[in-house]
Amino acid sequence: MNAASVRGLVPDETEALLWAPWRMLETDHQSFMTELRDLEGMLKKHRTNGCYPAPVINRLGRFVRHFESHMSSHFKAEETAVFPYLRRHAPRLSESLLFLIAEHRIIQRALTDWKRSVNKSITGAKPNATGTPLFLKGLELVRLLRLHVERENRIMRQFPSQ
């Protein structure tokens, strides 16, 4: 392999490495939005019935476990790879990126709070007959995640044109 072909590979590989976390996050965002619609629909459907049956409570528990396991790595990828890259190459986004990082903490707290409500329902503690804390905290988590993903997507769509 000659020097010219090596020089040609390095920028392509570097660019591919820089874009890999970005593409992963876009894919995550798309699947998250689908999951959020499902979760919101489930919460609203069973809210009108007056209570959450055991299979629904178990499904909500799976949502919690999935979000917990997935959000940590997702937030870490953003905070350690994507956001620093954006701050270096588009400094005007710094304030928005810091806001997104602060939102990560808010979302994690909301997830922890909702998890407590789900766990109370799973263990049989009666939050109340209508599951109001479970419903309200779940909808709040959906709202926070949806707004956060939409903000990130707007920023990520802007960047290539910088």
N, C-alpha and C positions, 0 to 999 in steps of 0.2 A: 504494500500500500504506500503510495507516495504522499509527500507532505501536503499537497493541495487537497487530496481526498480526506486526509485527517482533519484539516482545517474546515472542510465542508461538513464533516460529521459533528464536530464539537458544538457549533451553534444550534444545529437541529436537535441534538441530544439535550443540550442545556434548555432550550426552549420547551422540549417535550417534558423534561423534568419539572420545569416551572409550572407548566399547564396541567400536569397530572392531578395535583391536589384540587385545582380549580374545577376540573371536569368531574372529579369525585364528588365535590360539594354540590355541583349543579345536579348530578344524579340523585344525591341524597335529598336535596331540596324538592325535587319532583316527587320522589317516593314519600317524603314527609307530608307533602300537601295532600296526597291521596290518603295517607293514614289519618291525617287530621280530619279530613272530610268524613271518613268512616267512623272515627271516634265521636265527632260531633253528632253525626246522625244517630249513632247508638245511644248516646247520652240523651238526646232530645226524644227519641222514640220511646224509650223506657221511662223517661220522666213523665210523659203524659199518661202512662199506665199506673202511676202512683208509687211504684217501687221497682227495684232492680232485682230480677230473678238471679239465682245462683250462677247459671251459665254466663249471664251478662257480667256479673261481678268478676267471675274468673277471666273472662275476656278482657275486662278493664285491667285486671292484674297483669295480663300478658302485655298490654299496651305499656303499662308502667315499666315492666322489666325491659321491654324493647327500647323504650325511650331512654331509660337509665344507661343501659349498656351502650347504646349507639351515640347518645348526645355527648358523652365524655370524649370519645375519640373524634367526633365531628368538631366540637368546640376546640379541641387541642390542635387539630389540623388547621383550623382557621387562625387561631391565635399564634401558632408557631411558624406557619408557612405562608399562608395566603395574606393575612393582614400585614405582617412586616414587609412583604414584597410590595404590596399596594402602597404602604406608607413611604417606602423608598422611592417608588416610581410615580406616585401621585400624591405628594405631600398635602395637597389641599383636602384629601380625604381623611386625614389623620383624626380630626374631631369626630367624624362619622364612625370611623373604625373603633375609636375608644368608646363611643356610645354603644356599639354593637357588643363589645367585650363586657361592658357593664350589664347589658341585657342578658348575656349568657348567665350571669350570677342570679339575676332576677328569675330567669326561666328555671334554673336549677332549684331555687327556693320554692317556686310554684310547683314544680314536679314533686319535691319532697313533701310539700303540704298536701298535694292531691294523693300521693302515695299513702299517707296516713289515713285519709278517708277511705281509700280502696281497701287497705289492710283492715280497718275497723269493720268494714262490710264483709270481708272474707272471713274474719275470725268470729263473726256473729255479733259483735257489738252493734247495738242498734243506734245509728246516727239519728234517725227518726224514720217514720213510716214512708216518707217520700224520698229519702236519700238526698235531701237538699244540699248538704255540704259536698257530697260526692258530685252532684250535678253542677253546682256553681263553681267549685274548684276545678273540675274537669273542663268546663267551658272557658274559664279564665286561662287555663294552660293552653287550650286550643287557640284562643285569641292572641296570647303572647307569642306563641310559636308562629302562627300565621303572619302576624305583623313583622316579626323578626326575619322570617324567610323572605318576605316581600321586600324589606329594606335591603337585605343582603343582595338579593337578585338585582335590585335597581342599581346598587353600587357596582356589582360585578358586570352588569351590562354596560355601564358607563366607561369602565376602565379601558377596554380595547381601543376606544376612540381617543384616549389621552395622548 
